[in-house]
Amino acid sequence: MPIVTTPYLIARFVITLTALYALRAVAGNIGLLDFPGGRKTHLSATPLSGGLGIFAGLLLISLSFPPVLSSFAPLLTLSALVLFIGTIDDLNELKPSVRIIGHVLIALLMAVGADIQLRSMGNLLYFGDIQTGWLAIPLTLFATLGVINAINMCDGIDGLSGGLVVVALGSVTVLAWAGGAFLLVTFVSLIICSILAFLSMNFRRPWNKKALVFLGDAGSTMLGFIIAWLFIEYSQGSEALFAPVHALWFVAIPLIDTVTLLFRRPMQGRSPFAAGNDHLHHHLLSRGFSVSQVVLMLLTASVLFASVGVIGYFYEISESLLFLAFLAVFLLYFFSGQRLAKFCAEGQPQDQSKNQPKAGPLYNS
């Protein structure tokens, strides 16, 4: 059975919170800060040490629990490499090509060194299980970079990216518990507690209208990598806990938003990685919604989408039907997105003092 007792989780939360406060001071001394200016609307330099604090807390508690450390050591090791690249990027912005190459190499280590590969796509089109064959490694690299980028691109307003990751990991926890994978339940529960500790410092409070710490590219890319690893590992093989299509629903909001922009921007004659305020959360902010309102709306939508994947699992709904439904949602958003953007552009500019984006997304999106 998993060690997820209330005292254990509280201790996990406190350890991460302590690490976050300690690293917040360190970040100020070494210049790991997100400064106001450009598209950013926060009013003071803010530490970008959220990802470092989350990982530090996770590592410390894993060291005290050998079963978790031994089972997830490869994931923790490669996550540390992703965190390292992100930290360098937060300190001194790297070229997009350097970041991409770094992430590709880490994903390759995951696929070849740890043998975590997307060998099956499941029964997506009523023709039976789709085996990827020699495309397994390329598709693994593509999927991993896609999830990393999707989570990072959502890191534009306080609490959104971290909240979306909690929803995705919470869904994995439910299915892992149902499947008897209690060690995975323990590990994922610890990650969720770490993120909640971060969110307690990142969300605005009535007595403090600004975030105390930002996730940074280091944190958002690391969490994206962890999700990609867990989704691929536990959706493959004869002992898979869920199908790949269930995982799509767990991260529906970031995936749909990111893929839409990767298609739409080139159609508009723009680079898919160009800077812009055309994400879904930007559109909602432009209509005058506050940051808190936008985060609440998108997290609610994310929970509803994730519930589709969870319900589909428990009621054994056809994978093909779930995939076609996901495709329909994506196409609906894709083709209605232009109208939404125009509608939002007509709205009154939001009160900039209410909106406090974090560090810019990966690949300058």
Protein Blocks (a to p, Z undefined) as FASTA:
>chain_A
ZZfbfklmmmmmmmmmmmmmmmmmmmmmnopacdeehjbfbfbdcdfklmmmmmmmmmmm
mmmmmklmmmmmmmmmmmmmmmmmmmmmmmmccdfklmmmmmmmmmmmmmmmnopacfbg
bjfkonapadekjmlmmmmmmmmmmmmmmmmmmmmbghklmmmmmmmmmmmmmmmmmnop
aklmmmmmmmmmmmmmmmmmmpccfklcbdfbdfbjmlmmmmmmmmmmmmmmmmgcjkbf
bdfklmmmmmmmmmmmmmmmmmmmmmnopafkbccdfbfklmmmmnopafklmmmmmmmm
mmmmmmmmmmmmmnopafklmmmmmmmmmmmmmmmmmmmmmmmmmpccddfklpccdddd
ehhZZ
